[in-house]
Amino acid sequence: MNLQLKGRTALVTGSTAGIGLAIAERLAMEGATAIICGRSQAKLDAAAERISRVGAVEAIVADPATTDGAAALIEAKPDVDILVNNLGIYEAKPFTEISDADWHHIFEANVLSGVRLARHYFPRMLAQDWGRILFVASESAVIIPAEMIHYGVTKTALLAIARGLAVQTTGTGVTVNAILPGPTRSEGIVEFIRSVVSDKDAPEAEREAEFFRTVRPLSLIRRLIEA
């Protein structure tokens, strides 16, 4: 595959593990300079070392889930060609127990992190007539999970943002899209599955089977996606 990304810069949030790390690694393999960010210097160093085996990478300690963190990231990289808004958090919690603070916290991470960055980079992409913005939403945007409604709502919001920006790109070299992956194997999702199944000490295969049988019964593939 040749995505013709040589010389491009690609900022990927939530990129020290899981889907974000896999995306950043692939972009580097395709010739782009992958810019990764996170709160932990140690995790950034480990991710950067892995990506450096296949391509160019830069690591920035910054958390776009905060106003100051997003500003620091933008100051460090005022221009990028590709923005992948992958940062996201999730937590199983009954709807009646989701506090205002919980709602604010998950919106800061899952929605406003991408809003802050897109607000800066989108007009600059339009000005240069080339750019790519991707919002990593989730199948939970359209199949709202009863055990974490607040998470589903944030992912639905990403669809609205992506669509609203996309209609402004008509006739330009800029594209804005949202993608809706299902549960993807990572350390985080494995621990999440453990937290919601009945037998937390069961073999991993049994825990995953119960998860798709009882928590994600509408899944067609009934297995984790391999990143």
VENNOR-V623290 format. One record per run of one state. SS is the DSSP state (A for helix, B for strand, O for the rest). FROM is the first residue (numbers start at 1). TO is the last residue. If there is no record, write none. Layout:
SS:FROM:TO, SS:FROM:TO
This chain:
O:1:8, B:9:12, O:13:17, A:18:29, O:30:32, B:33:38, O:39:40, A:41:52, O:53:56, B:57:61, O:62:66, A:67:76, O:77:81, B:82:85, O:86:94, A:95:97, O:98:99, A:100:128, O:129:130, B:131:136, O:137:138, A:139:141, O:142:145, A:146:166, O:167:173, B:174:179, O:180:183, B:184:184, O:185:186, A:187:196, O:197:203, A:204:215, O:216:224, B:225:225, O:226:227
